[in-house]
């Protein structure tokens, strides 16, 4: 995959979060390997690996969505988008950005009280290790949604005057046409 270029400070912030999201799965795998070794080789299971992996996986999920927004890899119905004129495409972009913004504002508005309460009482997970997953993840969800909103608006502004992209079926197929032609020519030469 070729990354979309980073343009502006919002993209740089999102890019930073994406790098955390890219490294955390390796950390999750490493601590799970540690758990397996400790549990099955030494008979001393850990208290913290399961909750820590859940905690980090939640962060990966959120940061990956943010990265997806920055890369413009969210769902867009190209069959409609590609056949309309540039002004209508801009209208589609404004409408989708408006819906993303309204959704994020609604979730932030509805979840702020609970996230604030969990953070202020430093609510814990309720297990033997008892990490503060609710106290950290609820506010992090809202913070991520704020950044998603800012990223969506930034994408709209940055892409406003860009040349329109065109898409075709072959964009979704990971196939080297020249390699296929060479293979067909070789097969035809063998058949003779």
N, C-alpha and C positions, 0 to 999 in steps of 0.2 A: 504494500500500500504506500502510495506517495502522500505525504502529509500536505494538507492545504497550507499555503504560506501564512505566516503570522504577520498580521498587519495591525499595529496599534497596541496600546498598553493592555487592553482587555484580553486580547489573544495571548499576550505574554503571561498574564496571570493564569489563564486557562491552561496554557501549555505547561506551566509549572505544576498545577494540580494533576495534569495528565501523566507527568513523569512519576509522581507518587503512585498513581493508579497502575502504572506499568511495572513498578518494582514490588508493590505489595503482594501480588500473587507468589512471587519467588520467596518472599519472607514467610507467607502462609505455608507454602510447601515445606520450607526448611523447618519451621517449628512443628509441623505435623510429622515429619521424619524424625525429629528429636523425640516427639511423644511416642511414636511407635518403638523406637529404640529403647527408650526408658521403660515403657510398659512391658514389652515382650522380651527384651534381652535382660533387663535388670530388675524387672518386677516392681518398679517404682513409678507408677503413672503420675503425670503432672495434674495439678488443679487448674492451670491457667491456659493451656493450649486451645481447648475448644472455644472458650469465650474470646480469647485473643484473636483466633482465626475468624470468628463471627464478626467481631468488631472491625477488623481490617477488611473483610469481604464487603461489609456495608459501605465502607469508605470507597473501595474499588468501584462498587456499583454506582455510587453517586458521582464520583469523579469521572467515570467513563461516560456517563450521560452528558456531563459538562463538556468533555472532550469531543463527543459526538456532535454537540451543538457547534463547537468551534470549527470542526472539520466539515460542517454542512452535510453530514451523512445521515441526517434525520430523514424521515419518510417524506417524499414529495412525489406526487403523481405526475410523472413526466409525460404521460400520454396526453394529458390536458395542458400541462405547463409549456411543452415544446411547440404546440400548434397555435398558441395565441400570440398576439402582438406584444411588443415590449411594454406599452402602458398597462396592459392587462396583467402581464407577469408582475409588474411592480405592484399592482393592486393585490394580486395573490400574496406577494411577499409581505405587504403591509397588513393584510388580514391575518396571515399566519402569525406574524410577530405580535399583533394585537391579541390574538387568542392565547399565545404562549404567555404573554405578559399578564393577561387577566387570570389565567390558570395559576400562575405562580403567585400572584398577589392574593388570590383566594386561599391558596394553601397556606401561605405565610400568615394571612389574617386569621384563618381558622386554627392554625397550629401554634401561634405565638404564645398564647396563655399556657398551654400545656408544656411547651418547650422551656419557657421561662421558669415555670414551677419546678420541673424536673431538674433544671440546671441549678436553681437557687437552693433546693434541698439536697442537691448532689445525689440524686436517686441512683441506686445501684441495681445490679442485675439479679441479685437474690440467690446466687450459687455459693459454693464453698470459697471460690476465689473472690467473688463479689465485686467485679469491676464496675465503674460508673458508665456503663454503656448507654442507658437511657439519658443520663445527664449530659452526655457528649453528643450522641447521635441525633437526638431530636433538634437541638440547636444547629448542628451541622447540616441537617436536611434543609432548614430554612436559609442558612447562609448560602448553601449550594444553589438553592432556588433563586436567591437574589442575584448570584453571579450568572446563572442561566438566563435570567431576564436581561441583565446588562449585556451578556454575550449575544443574545438574539437581536437586541437593538443595535449593537455594534455591527453584527453581520449585515443587517438591513442597510445601515449607513455605508459600510465599506463596499457592499456589493451593488449599491444603487446605480453607479455609472459604469460598472463592468460590462464588457461585451457579453451578450447572452450565450450560455452554453447550449450545445446541442447534444442530444443523446440518441444512441441507436442500440439495437439489440446486442450488437457485438461488444458494447462497453461492459456488459455483464459476463461475458465469456472470456475466461483466461486462456487464450489460445493464440499461438503464434502462427499467423496465416502463412508466412513464408516457409516455416518449418513443415506445415501440412503440405504445401505445394511441392517441396523437395521430396518429402516422403512419397507422395503420389507419383512423382516423376521416377523415383527409384523403383517403386513397385511396378510401374508400367514398363520400365527398362528390363526388369527381371522377367516379366511375363513374356517378353518377345523372344 
